[in-house]
Amino acid sequence: MTIYSQHASRGKTQVLATYQGPEGVVSKTVTSLADSRLAAPIIDALNRISAYATVPVSIHDCRDGQFDHYPRGHIAALTDVAARAELLRGAHSLWYEYVCLRLYQALADLESAVLVLPDTVSRAIRCELAVEEKELRAALADFSGDYSEGDPESERYWEFDHPFVKYDEGRGTLSDETRELLDRREAGLTAEEREKAVANLRLLVTAHSRGGGTRAALDDPSCEVFAEPSDSDGFYLTVQAPKPGDDEASWEIEIGRWEPDDPDEEYGDHTSATGSSVISCGLPAAPDADEIAYLLKSVDDKPRLLAEWAGTPVGTVLAGTTVVVTKRHDS
């Protein structure tokens, strides 16, 4: 329901909460900090928390032709630390559980950011979360017809389908494109299959958060992380989970390379290129999130490592890892 920003005033940095109220769009000071560098991570985390808490209850769940509402249980995590573990235990739907995971991460980031702050500032930020939760619950009660006569008027307004939050952009977690992709992925799944798909999604997203950096792409959080660092000479890394509902598939790590479509062109000066697999590493079981994060960090730090790994023979581990090559595609 709220957008957060910072404002310099009298040598300090104010953290501002901006929302729609009875008199229009207004801003109020949440707290003040001596250093703007301390404010930046707090504002970022607060904006993500507000968005991840608000958007799911502001749109319809249209999976399988239905016209339903998403759960509201995640809202409790804004103020109840014990409730945060529940953000990682549900299996309602791929997109909703994806949002819950992002909310969990944003809350953890906020906790880390306030550790170095004075108690007065920390209390002010936690008070702000309490206000955000209270106002959102009140708005939802009014929307559902559960608002009692005599309840105080809301300070912050909320409108279904028009949440006042700072969205992530592009193909981010809250985009229609991502939600529709994940809805298609889970179409026709049984409850058990959806639970497995949610677990794989959590693993991939967590690994990407820990080690992907800006060069790893999470275009399909349900089954793929793609890393193509600069200076890799056209090599790339893909970590693939089984596609939702495919019980026969296994986890796989693949190294491929872009080849110019015109054989007379050199890579880097090409006009178009096609990717092709070089080696595959079929995994006997789901990896640990830290294992995937380590691979992503390694190629992010040393892009040329991909070329070295691409030359690994079948039956041999990728240098510095425990991942075994199970197939070469160029032999």
Secondary structure, DSSP 4 states (H G I P E B T S, - for coil): --EEEEEEETTEEEEEEEEEETTEEEEEEEEEES-HHHHHHHHHHHHHHHHHHHGGGGSEE-GGG--EE---GGGGGGT-GGGGGGGGT--S-HHHHHHHHHHHHHHHHHHHHHTTS-HHHHHHHHHHHHHHHHHHHHHHHHHHT-PPTTPPPPSS---TT---S----TT-TTSHHHHHHHHHHHTT--HHHHHHHHHHHHHHHHHHHHHTTTTEEEEETTTEEEE--TTSTTEEEEEEPPPTT-TT---EEEEEEEEESSTTSPTTS-S-EEEEEEEEEE-SSPPPHHHHHHHHHHHHH-TTHHHHHHTPPTTSBPTTSSPBP-EES--
